[in-house]
Amino acid sequence: MGDVPSLALIWEQTAPNPTSRAEIESCNPRTPFGTVQLDRLPDVEQILLLADEFKIDELEALNLIQRGYEQVGEVSAAAGAGQLVEARSSAIQTLFAVLEALSTGTPPPSWVPAADIDYVRERLDRGQPCQDLAALLLQRLASPAIPAPADGSRLVSLVNSAGQAAERSLAAAQEDLLLCQCLSLTLTLLSSQAEPPAKHLPQLLQLLRGSIDAKERAHAFVPLLLCTLYVLVPCVDDPEGMGAQLRSLRFDKQLDEAVAALPDPTCSSVKIAWAILAAGEKEAKSPGSLRSVSQAAVSHGALAFLRHGVLLSAVVTDGPALLAAGAARLAHGLVCALLGTPEGQGVLTGLTQASLANSQAEFEVGEAGSALVLAQNPGLEPAPAPFTPARPDDLASLLDLLGATVRAAPELFLDEGLRQEEFTDLMGPYFARTQVLARVPSVFVAYHGVLAALAASPDGARSIFVQLGAEHNNGAVGWRQVFGGLVQVIQRYAPAPQQQGSGGAAPQKQPEEELPPWDSAGLCAQVHLFSAVMSHAPAAETALWLVQLTEELGLGPVWEVLIQCMCSPVPQELKAALNAALAALARLPEVAPAILSSLLPAVVPSARPVGAPPALPHYDIGYQLNEVEARAERYEETLSFTRLANVLWRSLGPVSAQGMDAVSDFIVATVLSSVFQRSYRLEAQKWELAEAGLEHASLVLGRDSPAPVSSGGGGQAQAILRDLAGERGVYRTLWSVLEGGVRTLVDARSAAHGRARERATLAALRFLSAALDARDRDAAGAAADTLLRHGRARLPALLGLAAYPLDARLAAAAVEATGALAALRPALACALLATRARGAGGASVAAEARDAWAAALRAGVGDCTADGGGGDGGDGGDGGAAAPGVAASPSGAASPPSHPLDQAVLDVLLDNVGVPFPGLTALLCGLVDEAGMPAARGAPRAGATALDAVLDLVADAGLAEARPGTYEKALALLHALVGGRGAGRGAALEAALGAAPALAAAARHLTAATAGGGRCAPPAGLAQRAWLLLLLAEALHAADAAVGLHREALKLLLRTLLGDAGSVARGLLESLGSETTAPASALSDAPPKLQHLVQALGLADALSAAPCHAVLEGLAAEVAGDTGVVVVDLFALKSDLLHRFDEAVAAGAGSVEDTRAAFQLILRHAQQHNAWAEEASARAFLAGAWRDAIVVALTHRLDLAAASTEEASPLLSRLLDTSLAAVAQLAGQGAVPAAAALAQAAAAAAAALLECVRGRGADVGGAMPAPLVLQASLEALLRALGAAHAAPRVRTPLWAALSSLLALVTPPEELAVPGPVLQIVMDGDDVAAADVLAEADAVFGAPCESMLRTLRSSRTMLACLVGDAASPDTVQASTALSLLATAVRVDAAGTVADVVHAQGLPQRMLQDLAHLPHAAILEPTNARGVVAEAALNLLLALALSGVDREARAANAERLLEAQLLPSLARCEALATHPETLADSLHARLHGLLAPALRLALAVATSLPQSPAARGALLVFLRARAAVLTRVALDAARDGGRRGVGARELEQAALVVGLAGWVPGLLAEDPALQGAVYRLLYRFLCTDEASDSLAVARLRALRESGDGADEAAALADRILALRCALVQYLHAAAGPGAQPVVRLPVRPGPDGPAGGPTLVLIKDALLQAVTGDIPDALTSAAPADRDGAMSLAEVGSTLGTLGRLHRLTFLVEHLLGVLLFQLRGRAAGNDPGLEQLGRTLEPLLLQLEQMAGDSLAPARRLQDLRLLVRRVKEAAAPPV
């Protein structure tokens, strides 16, 4: 069978074992997980206690206690028992779910393992050799695994996973009930087979007898009785299919005696069924015969017991609806089988005679009539268990039982295949023949009760209305009889004729006798039947029926008859029935105004207009309440009137103040405020009154009425809120209902008033929510303040009701009320922390609240019916969230819909995530301790929290399909907690990382299905994946890799996200790229006639004008942003279409059918659009989440990702290709938001691939993807760009990805060295470096050339790229400009440069640069500065592009013609003074100034002989002389507030280099000349003599040995500046200087201001020869190494060689200047020359030696030697 099924736990339980006991007592037991060290106390003691009490193996007890310790943090047998009970309960519930699915023919829930389903199927198959399921269940029931505690037991309670204590006896009873439910379904399934499960009958009877005799098993009596009937009744209904086993058992004497010994009336049903089966085998007079058994049964009240004690018992009504209907079918089948026998007909005759015998007593005893009425009052509860019949059965008892069966199982009447002939004959011919209905009031009432039960469905109501039709029915039952009786009552009390001339209303007649009780009971039954028919029929049919009754009866409007009768002095119960009938009619909007206008003047005197003659007799409901009902202590009339008012309020909507104000005043001020100040004969009526009054108050507050507060209820709403704020009547009633909390409500559930109290609590919670959500926020806030200030002690009861276990609607209402209070006053959490009351277990109020909400969330998730048929979207009504058997509100209308419990909890938690700490969510999730401080990371918590429940929910991946909305919100909550920026985030992160395995499993589960796969709707599935990815992104970003737990969790999450060959990524991206195009318009497929009608009616305009809103709302919208997709407001559209429809029909625009079809067409089109919009938005949300997760993983955790997955480079290549394919599909479908997000993810993958390739140090090309792979990626990228030709949002990240690919095939910077250096390496002795360079050329050459060929051939793409570079969108422009710069640098052929020039992009860039203001640098986003910097880099690449000098000169000439230098001269941003900028803005200025200077220098270098270039350069330098001077001074200064860094040195080198091209510029500008001279004296000297801070910093780094990279970079900058200074000296005072400049030997009196000297040149040469060159030679010496050089080693070698190359350049130019200056001078003319010569002699000798030996591979040796020799000659003193 594969996996071991979890259901085996139900019956497989290890017994105590002496060996295991010895292991435990040794304190060192050996377990499969190793040896465990135990303490004698409490470990061994508690383990043995658990094993002894539950009769289990001692090692298994150890395992349970260990699990309990992990859950609740305590070592106790109670915690271990809680784990055992929870595990068994979960297994039994799984078994029930499978059996229920098999019984109903529906697929099992998705969370049920396949192994469990196969396990059940095998044990239901008679052909399997394994023991059948029924036998296993019976065996477990006979030997309970959870035994009830014996007297004196030390283990009377257990502790569940939430840390809550529970009674062990209750746990045992609950398991028995669950097992019995499973047994019932099993027997039902087995009964459908050829051989009924009769072999189990003896064991069932034995268990049944045990439940009667043993008090501790009494809870199992009703379930076991039903299980026994499940075996017998199918055979009673079908004697032919009885089977051989049951036939043989009929002759079993012991079994017969066992059945006969069962007591009456509790087991009379079993005895009757057994007697029917044995009817042919026994004599009629024998004690076990059917006649004697049935007579004894009815004499003991067996029928009444079967109704009250079984069908209406809490076990049945609180159980699953499937079993309640099954119990009704059993009782119905048994009764009908009995009536089908001759003995049964005799019983029926006896029941009839008993009723006739009792009829006289019914006529004589007044209370009998009232009792009959109360029996039909739907607001009253059945008698509490155990039920004992008060008298023998009669015909009314039989009818009451049949009514209960068809009410619970309407198909028994509606389905012709299930309808029993005996039932039909009884309800029809029998009563017509016996005429007993007219003779016995109780039978008359019961008969109408059956008809009312038959009418409790639309089909049933339709059938009963036709059968009772006035024109078809002439018997005792019919509509004519119903209203004929009411008319007689009206006439009985009609006013006497008024004397002529007398004024005022005629007084009502007062007959000598009141209406007899039997007449009142009959009228009540008839009116209840009318109510049932009218309330269950569709509204349209009800309206037609009213017209039909009015016409056929000739009585005027039906409601007028009801109102007139109600205003007569009839008994209260009849008035209540009439009000209920009016409520059934008042649900019709067209009837409600007429009822209100007729009713109000009659029942509320204050509503009667002054001076208006009364249309009806004077009647005062207040008088009735305070004088009549209060004396009788029964309030049926007031209760029914309040319910009628509630229905009217709902039907009427906005009403005038004169309409309902008086009614509301009466209900709120007189009824609701004094509910708990009155005495009640029936306790249930108190709670019913409270429920109806609170429901009315909720309506007044506007919760369920569309009317604004200011109209039709504004005054009452204000009064109610003031009452709450002032703690007056309504406030006291509210908290009188809510006080006591969960425990009181659960204890009262078994009482007669238990259900009524439960409904009142639900109404109170909804009223509290309505008050706190009132439109008047100030008044609502005052009510909330009163609660927090004076009612703080009541808060625990409110929050605790969230864990109410018997009705999920009530728990959800408590959650919503708490959420409304927290939304109004976020200080609720502080109030809870400040409340010092303690719970029963010693836990604080906050801890109890955490436990309650955790339990509520788990209970909501465990309710398999809460999703209903359409998922759990939250707007589908109750969604089945109510516990089975909980009736709707008796007010005549459905209870207000509420969210499922789990979603209500999650909604409140989500709403309170962002409130100031400590908020309600932080408190309930355990992120705040008892002192109100953030909880420490990893700190143990006592009890459960909502966060624990959420993590458990997420860990159950099957809920993603079973409960899609709940699962989505749980992930959203986790993301909000982990991604929060407030206190408590650390604890949430710790919990999430601790659940990393569950998150990883959830990710694999969610991505395994395609977007439309599974049973969850695509939008829900996509949103779940999005939230999970966002959660992973937050965890990856926030975790600390240095912490062991975090690091392991990060590795697991990264393996899940990127591992397994990218399966998760592939699944997500494939689902994202699936078809998402908008559906075809329903209008285009419509017939031409309808299209013309739509156009004529202007319906398309109505659709376009309908309000729209974004699909994503709340937290999702905040995270995902605007997806660009909107949905039509269908509610507003429907309202508009209905109005237009009425106008169109009135105008006769077409036939009604065609007009209706046109309107339906528009609505259907809007629905199709909304469905597509929701899915498209969800896809965009998922795409954005995937982008965030990938960006975090590939930027922050790339090192761990590489270590946690397979080879990173292939993975990233696959990820890139899959992302690009999805982008192409989505962009082609027009899904721009999703495509843009995936394009960003592709860009991140490309950047990570680049970093991965460049970051591998061992092998230059080892991580480089194969050329074919790169080519495939490029082609995929080009396809994506082609699909995104009209979507700039998509193209921009794709340009970034292309830029990364180009950089990938470009040799790294370490290998980018000047040609002479490269030649040195190739010709030198370092073979390893040469091999690396040759390998790099092979690795990068072919892919680069292939990619360039592809790009050159994509002229359209290049043109699009150039167009994006000129876009006003700064991000798009900067990205495109950067890509163009990279492409121009790589493309030596100049194709890209030609396209750029052909499109005129340089001119546009230069024009923008010329107008770039100073303020651009100061912008917060630096958007224009980034674009300008990218433009300058592109211009620089254009200036330097070309394969040779001529090509570069031509490109520079192009830029010169485009007014490059004049445009730069006009750029204001370049002239920004750094002293005016903050330190953070200096990098911005450098990013503009450095490339601008480099660009000017590149033009000068490319065009050295061009007068035009030199002239333009001179114009630029003169225009920006102040900038050049400031740059030189910044580098030459002694420090300042910013010091001298690499930026200042680089800019100074560029300035000096430019000055070297125009030496005469310094003579024109003394300031600039002085600045350059200061640079000469600070840098052209020895490092020891230099007072430059940069040089000092370099020396310090070298001496300390730290910061090698910083030292190398700083040394390169200083060397570059020295080279520029020497080049300037060579141009200003060298051989080619014009005019000739003779430098002095030593500084004059002006010092550095006097200019350079020969001594300065000598010092520079000294520093180079004695310091810099030896260091470089040492670094360049080949080292002994094994294997190939790494890229870093090659880069270091090439860098050193490049440094030697520049030093040689420096020495050559210094020698050249020195030679030129020394020539023609005589030593005698300057005494310093002789000293200079002596100083130079050893220096030149050392240099000559270097050139001869060490510098052999460095440069042109002959030229250098010759130059050294000539300088020696010139420096030598004359002979």
Salt bridges, closest charged atoms under 4 A:
GLU23 OE2 - ARG30 NH2 2.89
GLU25 OE2 - ARG21 NE 3.73
GLU45 OE2 - ARG154 NH1 3.62
ASP52 OD1 - ARG21 NH1 3.00
GLU53 OE1 - ARG168 NH1 2.67
GLU58 OE2 - ARG21 NH1 3.21
GLU122 OE1 - ARG123 NH1 3.70
ASP132 OD2 - LYS199 NZ 2.93
ASP132 OD1 - HIS200 NE2 3.35
GLU175 OE2 - ARG88 NH2 2.70
ASP176 OD2 - ARG217 NE 3.18
ASP176 OD2 - HIS219 NE2 2.99
ASP213 OD2 - ARG209 NE 3.30
ASP256 OD1 - LYS282 NZ 2.51
ASP264 OD2 - LYS271 NZ 3.27
GLU281 OE2 - ARG250 NH2 3.20
ASP318 OD1 - ARG749 NH2 2.68
ASP318 OD1 - ARG755 NH2 2.72
GLU381 OE2 - ARG759 NH2 3.40
ASP394 OD2 - ARG391 NH1 3.04
GLU411 OE2 - ARG329 NH1 2.69
ASP459 OD1 - ARG462 NH1 2.84
GLU471 OE2 - HIS472 ND1 3.15
GLU541 OE2 - ARG462 NH2 2.79
GLU627 OE1 - ARG631 NH2 3.07
GLU636 OE2 - ARG634 NE 2.96
GLU683 OE2 - LYS686 NZ 2.87
GLU691 OE1 - ARG759 NE 3.80
GLU695 OE2 - ARG650 NH2 2.62
ASP747 OD1 - ARG743 NH1 3.78
GLU758 OE2 - ARG749 NH1 3.04
ASP785 OD1 - ARG825 NE 2.65
ASP807 OD1 - ARG809 NE 3.56
GLU816 OE1 - ARG703 NH2 3.93
ASP867 OD1 - ARG963 NE 2.55
ASP872 OD2 - ARG963 NE 3.75
ASP878 OD2 - ARG809 NH1 3.80
ASP902 OD2 - ARG963 NH2 2.32
ASP907 OD2 - HIS899 NE2 3.88
ASP907 OD1 - LYS969 NZ 2.78
GLU930 OE2 - ARG850 NH2 2.84
ASP948 OD1 - ARG941 NH2 2.74
ASP952 OD2 - ARG858 NH2 2.68
GLU990 OE1 - ARG937 NH1 4.00
GLU990 OE1 - HIS1046 NE2 3.08
GLU1034 OE2 - HIS975 NE2 3.93
GLU1034 OE1 - ARG985 NH2 3.68
GLU1113 OE2 - HIS1109 ND1 3.31
ASP1136 OD2 - ARG1140 NE 3.13
GLU1143 OE2 - HIS1139 NE2 2.73
ASP1154 OD2 - LYS1089 NZ 2.84
GLU1175 OE2 - ARG1179 NH2 2.49
ASP1188 OD1 - ARG1187 NE 3.05
GLU1206 OE2 - ARG1214 NH2 2.83
GLU1207 OE2 - ARG1256 NH1 3.22
ASP1326 OD1 - ARG1681 NH1 3.88
GLU1345 OE2 - ARG1352 NH1 3.35
ASP1364 OD1 - ARG1291 NH2 2.67
ASP1387 OD1 - ARG1352 NH2 2.84
ASP1394 OD1 - ARG1454 NH1 3.42
GLU1419 OE2 - ARG1424 NH2 2.54
GLU1475 OE1 - ARG1537 NE 3.48
GLU1475 OE2 - ARG1538 NH2 2.81
ASP1530 OD2 - ARG1526 NH1 3.54
ASP1530 OD1 - ARG1533 NH1 2.39
ASP1534 OD1 - ARG1578 NH2 2.55
GLU1546 OE1 - HIS1486 NE2 3.15
GLU1546 OE2 - ARG1494 NH2 2.08
GLU1546 OE1 - ARG1613 NH2 3.69
GLU1564 OE2 - ARG1518 NH2 2.74
ASP1583 OD1 - ARG1618 NH2 2.70
ASP1587 OD1 - ARG1578 NH1 2.32
GLU1606 OE2 - ARG1593 NH2 3.16
ASP1612 OD1 - ARG1699 NE 3.05
ASP1612 OD1 - ARG1702 NH2 3.29
ASP1659 OD1 - LYS1658 NZ 2.82
ASP1668 OD2 - ARG1618 NH1 3.34
GLU1708 OE2 - ARG1755 NE 2.85
GLU1708 OE2 - ARG1756 NH2 3.76
GLU1730 OE2 - ARG1734 NH1 3.00
GLU1744 OE1 - LYS1768 NZ 3.01
ASP1759 OD2 - ARG1756 NE 3.24
